[in-house]
């Protein structure tokens, strides 16, 4: 089997590449390195530095069985500031990948959506049947869902959409304008600095460890019950940002208190995944928050600090 990953130099993409290689699957990787880091790409990957909007991208789809389309502009604050580029990358880039997949008879495209499509939801947990996108990023992501449905109906493209909740673990992108809370908290505390919590810390998020996500990725290329479906990929549990900070502070034996910054009004107050659909086909979360945090801390100590 041969699999292509867009966004292979990013957090989820590089972890997915490792997972596939461990399962004796050949990997071709694509990344323009605007967000991704080349050093994160396993050396066994056939790497191409290329933008997903490149009209010649189908040239590297030869002999590919499955495509994981993960490349995107995904920092919510950056997306709010530049809607034109956001839609160009996230929507036009996805169209380009879908077109290449049709041209080269790819068996299936597994593409990244986002839990941000539930931003405006008033009841939790969120299931896949109702979406409430509010931010520019979320609107761009739900547009890819509509595109996948239309490509399936009109052109026969088989897809699986994955609505990732808050994925964490090794290689989480701490270089973003606003880094994910896990890496931001851990790195700052290890360096003796005060991290910033945006808002009062009461926002709750559903966090899922990257290894559990990769287990579902494998199901997407092994189980046809995932064909032409959309799945929430979360843990089914949620924690406030203050709770996360307290746990990290405890694990690091730190007494540093956080700073509090201005709240982001376009972010959901809470998110929580209904993962019953994924569970029905045999997927379960195996990594609890404490063990996932320990693994994340160990990785940052060894590879970042």
Helices and strands as residue ranges (DSSP letters): E 2-6, H 11-22, E 26-31, G 38-40, E 46-49, G 57-60, E 66-69, H 76-81, H 83-87, I 88-92, H 93-103, E 108-112, G 115-118, H 136-155, E 159-164, E 166-168, H 181-190, E 196-198, E 204-205, E 207-209, H 210-220, G 224-226, E 229-233, E 239-240, H 241-251, E 259-261, H 276-280, H 289-303
